[in-house]
Amino acid sequence: MLATLSKRATSIVRPGALSAFISTSSEALAAPSKPAVAKAPLYKEFQIYRWNPDSDEKPKYASYQVDINNCGPMMLDVLLKVKDEQDQTLSLRRSCREGICGSCAMNINGTNTLACLCKVDRDPGQITKVAPLPHMFVVKDLVVDMANFYSQYKSIKPYLQRNQEPANGSEYYQSKEDRLKLDGMYECILCACCSTSCPSYWWNSDKYLGPSVLLAAYRWIIDSRDDATKERIAQLDDAFKLFRCKTIMNCATVCPKGLNPGKAIAKLKQSVARGSAV
């Protein structure tokens, strides 16, 4: 059978075609490759917020000229290029560069975003300004103190609370319909872009939990596997923790993951009024 197929395959190939193919391929590999055409330099000005707590110098914006034709397409690429080639003292947070960790959250041209997801404005006539997240204590340059934010997140107990373990060590069952309710909330990466864009959080960050934490709180309140729903709702029944939200919706505008914390907060208010998850 195999011998027959081999003969048929051989008869299909035109005599000399295989050697011609090999010869052509060899010539293609031997041909010199054309050198890549270098792009002409295109310099753009970036003004980056600088402040060093160990210096008596006041905070300022330092200007840097960067060749954006010899740089990656994202703002994080620009910042790393400045740090590597012009000023190694520049401080910033970054990790995954894929919009997953939330480390490189900052304010770029007046909008909170992730530097790794923010494309460089290629207009050399426009100055791009980079600043730390607004209304946060600055540790150094673009690094802000996230201690209060994480403390608030910890306060909502962002983990499953059960009264008893499942029988025989089986998993906690959840229907597809109940699991679908968590979409649009579990994706939050805790970058704090939404919370630091909220005026209510600016003025009451010591009491108001902010959009990001409240989104996480609602995610656990509507989780069908959780047994602490009433306790979670009672904890949020507070004039400042929840009801300082004025539905400005800056949170939904700046979220790099496309989430809508404002909608979750509205559901939380309804849940508190009803005494059960809405």
C-alpha positions as CSV (number, residue, x, y, z in Angstrom):
1,M,0.0,0.0,0.0
2,L,2.8,2.5,1.0
3,A,4.8,1.5,-2.0
4,T,1.9,2.2,-4.3
5,L,1.3,5.6,-2.8
6,S,5.0,6.4,-3.1
7,K,5.0,5.6,-6.8
8,R,1.9,7.7,-7.4
9,A,3.5,10.7,-5.5
10,T,6.7,10.3,-7.5
11,S,4.8,10.2,-10.8
12,I,2.9,13.4,-9.9
13,V,6.2,15.4,-9.5
14,R,7.5,16.6,-12.9
15,P,11.0,15.5,-13.6
16,G,13.5,18.1,-12.6
17,A,11.0,20.1,-10.6
18,L,12.4,19.1,-7.3
19,S,16.0,20.0,-8.2
20,A,14.8,23.4,-9.6
21,F,12.9,24.1,-6.4
22,I,16.0,23.3,-4.3
23,S,18.2,25.5,-6.5
24,T,15.8,28.4,-6.3
25,S,15.5,28.1,-2.5
26,S,19.3,28.0,-2.2
27,E,19.6,31.2,-4.3
28,A,17.0,32.9,-2.2
29,L,18.9,32.1,1.0
30,A,22.2,33.1,-0.4
31,A,20.9,36.5,-1.6
32,P,22.0,39.4,0.7
33,S,19.2,40.8,2.8
34,K,18.4,44.5,2.3
35,P,19.4,46.6,5.3
36,A,16.5,48.1,7.3
37,V,15.9,51.8,6.5
38,A,16.5,53.8,9.6
39,K,13.8,56.3,10.4
40,A,14.8,60.0,10.8
41,P,14.9,61.1,14.4
42,L,11.6,62.6,15.7
43,Y,12.1,64.3,19.0
44,K,9.3,65.1,21.3
45,E,9.2,66.9,24.7
46,F,8.0,65.0,27.8
47,Q,7.6,66.9,31.1
48,I,7.8,64.5,34.0
49,Y,7.0,65.3,37.7
50,R,10.0,65.1,39.9
51,W,10.4,65.2,43.7
52,N,13.0,63.8,46.0
53,P,12.1,63.6,49.7
54,D,15.8,63.6,50.5
55,S,16.3,67.0,48.8
56,D,15.2,70.5,49.8
57,E,14.3,71.2,46.2
58,K,10.6,71.8,45.6
59,P,8.5,69.5,43.3
60,K,8.9,70.4,39.6
61,Y,8.4,69.2,36.1
62,A,11.6,68.2,34.4
63,S,11.8,68.3,30.6
64,Y,13.2,65.5,28.5
65,Q,13.6,65.2,24.7
66,V,13.0,61.7,23.4
67,D,13.4,60.3,19.9
68,I,10.0,58.6,19.5
69,N,11.1,57.0,16.3
70,N,13.7,55.1,18.3
71,C,11.4,54.1,21.1
72,G,8.5,51.7,21.8
73,P,4.9,52.9,21.2
74,M,3.8,53.1,24.8
75,M,4.4,55.7,27.5
76,L,6.1,53.1,29.7
77,D,8.6,52.7,26.9
78,V,9.3,56.4,27.0
79,L,9.7,56.5,30.7
80,L,12.1,53.6,30.7
81,K,14.1,55.1,27.9
82,V,14.4,58.3,29.9
83,K,15.5,56.4,33.0
84,D,18.0,54.2,31.0
85,E,19.5,56.9,28.8
86,Q,19.0,60.3,30.5
87,D,18.3,60.2,34.2
88,Q,18.7,57.0,36.2
89,T,17.3,58.7,39.3
90,L,13.8,58.7,37.9
91,S,11.5,56.5,40.1
92,L,8.4,54.7,38.9
93,R,6.6,51.5,39.5
94,R,6.2,48.9,36.7
95,S,6.1,45.1,36.4
96,C,4.0,43.2,33.8
97,R,3.8,45.9,31.0
98,E,0.6,44.1,29.9
99,G,-2.1,46.0,31.8
100,I,-2.5,43.2,34.3
101,C,-0.6,44.2,37.5
102,G,-1.7,47.8,37.7
103,S,1.7,48.9,39.0
104,C,2.4,51.7,36.4
105,A,-0.8,53.7,37.1
106,M,-0.1,57.4,36.8
107,N,-1.6,60.6,35.4
108,I,-0.7,61.3,31.8
109,N,-1.9,64.5,30.2
110,G,-4.5,65.0,32.9
111,T,-6.0,61.5,32.7
112,N,-5.4,58.6,35.1
113,T,-4.2,55.5,33.1
114,L,-1.6,52.8,32.9
115,A,1.6,53.8,31.3
116,C,1.9,50.4,29.6
117,L,-1.4,50.8,27.9
118,C,-1.2,54.5,27.0
119,K,0.1,55.1,23.5
120,V,2.5,57.9,22.9
121,D,1.1,61.0,21.2
122,R,3.3,61.2,18.1
123,D,2.6,64.9,17.6
124,P,6.0,66.5,18.3
125,G,4.4,69.9,18.7
126,Q,2.4,68.8,21.7
127,I,4.1,68.4,25.1
128,T,3.2,65.3,27.1
129,K,2.9,65.8,30.9
130,V,3.4,62.8,33.3
131,A,2.5,63.1,36.9
132,P,1.8,60.7,39.8
133,L,-1.8,59.7,40.7
134,P,-3.6,62.8,42.0
135,H,-4.3,63.6,45.6
136,M,-2.0,60.8,46.9
137,F,1.0,61.2,49.1
138,V,4.1,61.0,46.9
139,V,6.9,58.8,47.9
140,K,9.2,59.9,45.1
141,D,8.7,61.1,41.6
142,L,5.9,59.0,40.1
143,V,5.6,56.6,43.1
144,V,2.7,57.2,45.4
145,D,1.9,55.8,48.9
146,M,-0.8,53.1,48.4
147,A,-0.9,52.1,52.1
148,N,-4.4,53.7,52.8
149,F,-5.8,52.2,49.6
150,Y,-4.7,48.7,50.4
151,S,-5.9,49.1,54.0
152,Q,-9.3,50.0,52.8
153,Y,-9.3,47.0,50.5
154,K,-8.4,44.8,53.4
155,S,-11.2,46.2,55.5
156,I,-13.9,44.7,53.2
157,K,-12.5,41.1,53.7
158,P,-12.0,40.4,50.0
159,Y,-12.2,36.6,50.3
160,L,-14.8,33.9,50.5
161,Q,-16.4,33.6,53.9
162,R,-18.2,30.3,54.6
163,N,-20.0,28.9,57.7
164,Q,-18.9,25.4,56.9
165,E,-16.7,23.5,54.6
166,P,-18.2,21.5,51.7
167,A,-18.9,17.9,52.3
168,N,-16.2,15.4,51.3
169,G,-13.9,18.2,50.3
170,S,-15.8,18.9,47.1
171,E,-15.7,22.4,45.5
172,Y,-18.2,25.2,46.3
173,Y,-20.9,24.8,43.6
174,Q,-21.9,27.9,41.6
175,S,-24.3,27.9,38.7
176,K,-23.3,29.5,35.4
177,E,-25.9,32.2,35.9
178,D,-24.5,33.1,39.3
179,R,-20.9,33.0,38.0
180,L,-22.0,35.4,35.2
181,K,-22.9,38.0,37.7
182,L,-19.3,38.4,38.7
183,D,-18.2,39.5,35.2
184,G,-17.2,43.2,35.1
185,M,-16.0,43.1,38.7
186,Y,-13.5,40.4,39.3
187,E,-11.3,41.8,36.6
188,C,-10.3,44.8,38.7
189,I,-6.5,45.0,39.0
190,L,-6.4,47.5,42.0
191,C,-4.5,50.1,40.0
192,A,-6.4,52.9,41.9
193,C,-6.9,54.9,38.6
194,C,-10.7,55.1,39.4
195,S,-10.4,56.0,43.1
196,T,-7.8,58.7,42.5
197,S,-9.9,60.3,39.8
198,C,-12.9,60.7,42.1
199,P,-13.4,64.1,43.8
200,S,-15.3,62.5,46.7
201,Y,-12.2,60.3,47.3
202,W,-9.9,63.3,47.1
203,W,-11.6,65.1,49.9
204,N,-12.6,62.1,52.1
205,S,-10.1,59.3,51.4
206,D,-9.8,58.6,55.1
207,K,-13.5,57.7,55.3
208,Y,-14.9,57.1,51.8
209,L,-13.8,53.7,50.5
210,G,-13.7,54.8,46.9
211,P,-14.8,53.2,43.6
212,S,-12.3,50.4,43.4
213,V,-12.8,49.1,46.9
214,L,-16.6,49.4,46.6
215,L,-16.6,47.5,43.3
216,A,-14.7,44.7,45.1
217,A,-17.1,44.8,48.0
218,Y,-20.1,44.3,45.7
219,R,-18.3,41.5,43.9
220,W,-18.3,39.5,47.2
221,I,-21.8,40.6,48.2
222,I,-23.3,39.0,45.1
223,D,-21.2,35.9,45.2
224,S,-23.6,33.1,45.7
225,R,-21.0,31.0,47.5
226,D,-20.4,33.5,50.2
227,D,-22.3,33.2,53.6
228,A,-21.5,36.7,55.0
229,T,-23.7,38.8,52.7
230,K,-25.7,40.5,55.5
231,E,-22.6,41.3,57.5
232,R,-20.9,42.8,54.4
233,I,-23.9,45.0,53.7
234,A,-24.2,46.1,57.3
235,Q,-20.5,47.1,57.3
236,L,-21.1,49.4,54.3
237,D,-24.2,51.1,55.8
238,D,-22.4,54.3,56.6
239,A,-22.7,57.9,55.5
240,F,-19.0,58.1,54.4
241,K,-17.9,54.6,53.4
242,L,-20.5,54.2,50.7
243,F,-22.8,57.2,50.4
244,R,-20.1,59.8,49.7
245,C,-20.4,58.7,46.1
246,K,-22.1,61.4,44.0
247,T,-22.3,59.5,40.8
248,I,-19.7,61.7,39.0
249,M,-18.7,58.7,37.0
250,N,-15.0,59.6,36.5
251,C,-14.3,56.1,37.7
252,A,-15.9,54.5,34.7
253,T,-14.3,57.0,32.3
254,V,-10.7,56.2,33.3
255,C,-10.8,52.5,34.2
256,P,-8.1,50.9,32.0
257,K,-10.0,47.6,32.1
258,G,-13.3,49.1,30.9
259,L,-15.1,48.4,34.2
260,N,-18.0,50.4,35.6
261,P,-17.5,50.9,39.4
262,G,-20.3,53.6,39.4
263,K,-22.9,50.9,38.4
264,A,-21.7,48.6,41.2
265,I,-21.9,51.4,43.7
266,A,-25.5,52.1,42.7
267,K,-26.3,48.4,43.2
268,L,-24.6,48.6,46.6
269,K,-26.8,51.5,47.7
270,Q,-29.9,49.5,46.6
271,S,-28.6,46.4,48.5
272,V,-28.1,48.5,51.7
273,A,-31.6,49.9,51.4
274,R,-33.2,46.5,50.9
275,G,-30.9,44.6,53.3
276,S,-30.1,42.0,50.8
277,A,-28.0,41.6,47.6
278,V,-29.5,43.3,44.5
